[in-house]
Amino acid sequence: MASRLYPEDQKRVEEYLNSPLHQVERKPFRVWWLLLAIVAVITGLGLLARFLAALVIA
């Protein structure tokens, strides 16, 4: 897709994005940690809901 910026503005944007400030090394994304966290949160909320329901019903 062609840029809608003027060439000098596009050059400034590219220089800004290529500056060392924006070249941060990141750890690889781990899908299994995300899935584990989601399962843990859903399980925890489910257990909390059952506990609160038992307190209300009892």
C-alpha positions, 0 to 999 in steps of 0.5 A: 500500500502506498504511503499517503505522506509526503516523501520527506514526512515518510522519511522522518517517520521511518527515521523515528521508528528505526531509532534505537528507542524503538528497537527493544528486544522482546521475549518470544510470545508463549501461547501456552502461558497465556492459555494456562493463565486464562484457564487459571482465571476462569477456574478461580472465578468459577470456584469463587462464584460457587463459594459465594453461592454456597454462602448465600444459599446456606 
